[in-house]
């Protein structure tokens, strides 16, 4: 991907001094590049609903990229399995008896029947149609009436597998046998999470919900803060959306960092530090906090958050900066995975098309808590599927974020309807605040332009 004119319209990364996220020297190869105009990447409204565009995404992008299938603790024991689907592709993600994680194509080699439709612990994989059975390593165990298959020799019916690799406690799969290794695809993302090892987390919540919009529309709502003023006005007192810094790394990784404990520049008059702390802590006007000296809101909040997180997690967080404790630091891995750094918002998001419907998508949220002091990994929380009469606010583990997600959900459906009504030849994105969206589309178009 070629990115021309890599400029920052608002100057150098003026937020970095405030954020001061990491005191380690940054290798030159890992330094972020801010995105200026992306020449040749126009985004047509039809890209969010056209069936032919969806077909190209499936054949030229989804079939070639590494994508997160699940957390390792979701298939913790030998025999544990679940089904991961993207478009027409379906994989059985299974931990074999020897502990190896495998991804079998979910189709019987007899007449093509889907082998599994739900998670479960398996001693074998048995076709529900005619009973052909495979061991957990994919070798054939039994063919009923084997005398009638004299043309089948040992090894002919080994279940085919997709590629599998892991990072940070995540299981990744790739449908392309010739794809580059996962380590190359991750680019410099592992370096950024050395201070927040995700493999030392466990799944405390996993919630799934389908939404009436294209997967890209849903995903793009979570990689910019430009919409906060209009969609999430309740956040303006405690988070400076205008102060968000956007960075991109290579083709697959981007980041945004939003200062918390600093009021938005959109508020006039600006709230004082006492009001910021009161709002952040969720106090009522009848139960105010003590007066906070001007310019100390972030310091006061960081002390409160550090103490609260240390009690909840049992971790020593004394070496973390105030920014790492407070601020919204969110990473994106192409094509659909978002991971938050820090411990205050320990969420992971994943976005996928629902089958082959470009007008619907699946949104999933994980809550990853640090392992307890004992180091023993708790069992992963069961996956919860929200019904059509439920919302994110019905999930207690999301706390106040449930309202935030509902506000996004009310918006993205209108976006889907709006792009269908559009007669404009292309969308018109901002240069800096929506740079991560343009970076994403540049990578996506690079896949789609390949033969």
N, C-alpha and C positions, 0 to 999 in steps of 0.2 A: 504494500500500500504506500502510495506517495502522498505525503501531506505537505503542501506548499504554503509558504508565508506563515511560518510558525510564530505568530506574534500574540501578545497579550494586550488587549485593548485598554485594560485598566492599569497598565503598568506591570512591573515585576510582581512576584508573588508577595504582595504586601501583607498578606495574612500570615505568612509563615513565621514572622517574628513573634506574633501573638500566639500562634499555635505551638511552635517549638515542640513538635510531636516527638522527635527522636534526637537524642544527643549523639548518636553514633555517626561517624563519618559516612557519607553516602557515596558508594562507588560511582564513578562518572557514568558507567554504563547503565546505572539504575536511576539516574536523575530524570525527573518528569519533563515532558515537553508540553507547553501550553499550545492549544490548538487555535490557529487562526482560520482563515477561510479554507475550506476544503474544495479545491477546484474539481469540477467534473462529477460531484456527488449531489445531484438533485434528487429530492425525495418527493415523488408523486403521491397524491392522496390515494390513488388506486393500490399502492403497495400494501395497504392495510386491509384490503378486502378482495382483491382480484384473485380468483382461483388459480390462474396461471402463475402469478407471482408466488403464491403459496407452494405450488408444485415445484417451482425452481428452488425455493428455500429447502424443501424436503430433499430433493435429489442432489443439489449442489452444495448445500451448507450442512443441514442436520445430519446427513449421512457421512459427513467428513470431519466433524469437530468432536473434541472431547466434551462430554457433558456429564454433570453430576447426576448420578442415579439414586444415591441414598447415602446415609451415614453408616459407618461400619457397625456401630452398636445396634442398628436396626436389623442386622443379620449377625448377631454376636456368636451364636452357638452353631456347631456343625449341623447342617441340615436346614438352618433358617433360610428362608427365601422370600422374595417379593417380586412383583412384576413391574417393570419399567417400560413405558410406551412413549413413542414419539412418532406421530403420523401413523403410517402403516406398520412401522417396526415395533416389535414386542420382544422383550428380553426377560428371561428368568435370571434374576440376580441371586446367586446361591452360594452359601459357604459350604464347600465340600467337606467330607469326613476328615480330610487331612488339614483343614483350616484354610485352604486356598479359596479365594473369592473368584467365582466364574460368572460369565454372562452368556447363557445359552439362548440361541434364537428359539423363540417360543412357538415352535411348529413341529408337529410330528412328521418324521421322515417316511411314514407310510402313506397317508393321504392328506397330510397338511393340517390336521386338527390342532387348534390351540391347546397346548399342554396344561397351562396354568392360567387361572383368572384371578387369583387372590393370594395373599401372603400365607405362609405356613411353614411348619417344620417338616422336612421331608426325609424319609429314609431312602426314597427312590423317586424317579419322575415317571409317572404312569399315564399313558394316553387314556382319556376317558371313553374313547370311541371303540377301539379294538383291543386295548390292553397292552400294547407294546410298552416295554419298561426299560428305563435307563438307570444306571447307577449315578451317584451324585458327582462323579467325575466325568460324566457324559458318555461312558462306555455302555454298549448295549447289554442289558441283563436278560431280557426275555422277548421272544416273539411267539405269541400263541399260535399253535399249529405250525410250528417251524418247518415241518415236512413240506409245507406248501410254498416255501420260499427257498428252493434249492439254489437259486441264483444269487442269494445273499451270502456273502462270506464274512468272516470275522473282520471287524474294522470298517465295513462298508457303511454301517449305520451309527457312527460316532456323531453325537449331537454337535453341530457346528457352533462355534463361539465367537462373540465379539471380543474386542480387546478390552482389558480391564487394567486399571492402575489406581493407586490411592495417593491422596495428599491431605494432610490436616484432619484425618478421620473421615474424609469423604471418599466414596467409591465413584470413580469416573469410568465411563464406557465410551468406546469409539467404534462405529460401524465400519470404518474404513481400515482394512488390514494393512494398508500402506501409509497410514498417517504417521507423522512425526511423533516422538515420545511425548507423554504428558508433561514431563519436565520442561520440554521446549515450549509447549503450548502455554504453560503457566507463566512464562517469562519471569519477571522479577517478583511476582506475588508472594512466594514463600519467604523472601527476604523481609518483606514488609510485616509479616506476621510472626517473626522470630520472637517478639516480645509478648505475643498473644497466641501461644501454640494451640491451634484448634483441635489437635488430636487429644489434648487434655481437657476436652469438654464432653458433655453427654447431652442427649436429646431429652430435654425436659418438656417439650411441646412440639407437635407437628400437626399443622392444620392445613386443610386443602379446601379450596373453594373455586367453583367455576364462575366466570364472569362473561358478560355479553360484549366482548370486544376482542380485537386482534391482540395476540400476545405481545407484539411490539408496543402497542399503545399502552398496555398495562405496565410493561417494563419501563418505558420511558418516563412514566410519572414518578419513578423512584430514583432517577439519576440526575435530577436538577432541583434546585430550590426556588427557581423563578416563580413557580406557581403558589408558593406558600402564602403570599400576601392575599391572594384571592380565595384559595381553597381552605387554608388552615389559619385563619386570622388569630385564633386563640394562642398560637405559638409565637406571635411577634414580640410579646413582652420578654420572652426568655431566650429567643434564638434569633441571631442576626442573619436572615436569609441573604441580604445583600453582601454580607461579608464572607459568603461561601467561596472557597477556593476550589478550582477544578484543575485536575491534572490527568494526563494520559501517558501511558507507558507502552511502547511498541504498538502492536495491532490489537491485543486482546485484553489489556488491563487499563482501567481508569479509576479515578478516585475523586471524591468530593469531601470537603471538610467544612463543617458549619460551626461557627462559634456559638457556644451556649453560655448563658449567664451574661449575655450582652443583648440589649434590646435592638430590634430592627430599626433601620434608618427610616422605614416607612411611617413610624409612629411620631406624631407631633401633637402635643408635646411628648417628649421622651420620658418614660418612667424613671424614677430614681432607683438607686441600688436597693433600697429597702423593698420597693414594689417588685423588683426583679426576683429577689430572694423569696419573698412571700409567695409569688406566683409559682416559682419553680418547686417550692416545697409543698404546694397544694394547700396552703393555709387559707382559711376564710378571712374576710375583712374583720370579722368579730374576734379572730384569733391571730393577730398579726405577730410577726417575728420582731425581735428587738431591732432597734434602728441600726442600719448598716451604713458605715462611713462611705462617702462617695469614692468610687473607683475600686471598691473592695468586694463587689458582689461575686466575682468569679472565685476569689480566694476563699470567701466564706462558704460558697457552695461546694468548692472542691474539698474542703475540710469535712463538711457534712457527708458528701458522697463517699469519700475515701473511708470514713469510719463506718458508714452503713454497708458498703461493699465488703469491707474486711470482716464484718460480723456475719454477713450472708454467705460469703465464699470461703472464709477461713484463710484467705491469701494475704501475704504481706505486700501491700500496694504502695509502700513508702517511696519506692523509686520511680513510680509513674508520675509524669508531669500533670499539672492541672488540666491541660488540654486532653490528654489521654483519658482522664477520668470523666470529663464533662462533655466534650464536643462530639458532634455527630461525624464520625469518620467512616465512610462507607466505600467499599471497593466493589468493582464490577469486573467479572470475568466473562468474556464473550463465550457463548451468545446469550446466556440467560441467568447467570448466578450472581447474587449480591451478598456480600459478607461484611458485617460491621466489625470494626476493630474495637478494642476496649471491652468493658464489662457492664457498663450502664445500660446499653441497648444490645444485648447479646443475640441479635437476630440474624437469620439467613433467609433470603428470598429466592424462589425459583419460579420462572415463567415459561409455560409451554403452550403450543396450540392444543386445543381439545380435538383430538383425532385429525381429520382433514377439513375442519371447519374454520376458515379464516376469520369468521365473525365471533368466535368464542375461544376462550383460553382458560388455562388452569393456573391459579396462583397458589403457591405453597409457602408457608412460613414455618421455620424451625426456630425454637428458642434453645440455645446451647449454653448450658450452665457449666462453670468450672467443676472439675471433679472434687469430691469432698476431701478433707484433710487425710482421710484414711487411704486415699488413692484408689479405692474400690469403685468401679464404674457401676452406677445404678442402672437398672434395666431401662431401655428407651421407652419413652411414653408412647402409648398407642396412637396411631394416626387417627385424627378426627376429621370427618368429611362433613362440611357444613351443608345443610339442606337449603332449599330455595327460600324457606321462611326464616333462615338464620343469617346473622351478620357477624362481622368481626367483633362487634361489641359484645356478642354472646360468649366470647372466649375469655374467661377470667384471667388466664395467664398473660394476655396482651395488655391488661391494665388500661391506662389512658390511651395507648396506641390503638386500641380498637376503634375509638372515635376517629382518629386520624386516618386509619385505613378505610373506614366507611366513607369519609369525605372524598378520598381518592376514588373509591368505587362508584360514588354517585357522579363523578366527573368523567371517568374514562368511557362509560357507556355513551355519554353525550358526544365525546370525541369520535367514537366509532360511527355514530349516526351522522355527525357533521362531515367527516371525510367522504362519506358516500354522497352527501349533498353538494360537495364542493365542485366548482367548475374551474378552479385555479389549476394551472399546469404543474405547480410545485408548492411545497410548504416553504415558509420563510422563517428560518430559525435565527435566534440571536447569535452573535459571534462568540461570546465568552460563556454566558450562563447556560447555554444549551450545547456547549462544545462536546460534552460527552455523548450526546445523542448523535451529533454529526460524526464523531469518531466511530461510534457503533455502526452507523450506516456505511461509512467508508469500508470497514472490515467486511460487513455483510455483502456489499456490492462487489468487493474483490472476489468473494467466493462465487457469487452468481455470474460474474463475467468469465469464469473459467469454463473451458469446454467440458 
